[in-house]
Amino acid sequence: MTKLEIKGDWNIIQGKLKQKWAKLTDDDLRFVEGKQDELIGRIQKRTGEAREAVEKALHETSASCCCK
């Protein structure tokens, strides 16, 4: 998988997460490798969802859209 494919996949995931939780902003979804916990924490803070629910949504979103 090339960097361009990974970037495209992440853009799809971001869009799906924004559809699920409209309160998320682009800043909330800025993702840097190794910062998964920070991303989950930002989503939790913004949405009020439990960590398990956020992790499940992230997994389902990434599995359903792209990750080959």
Helices and strands as residue ranges (DSSP letters): H 3-20, H 36-47, H 51-65
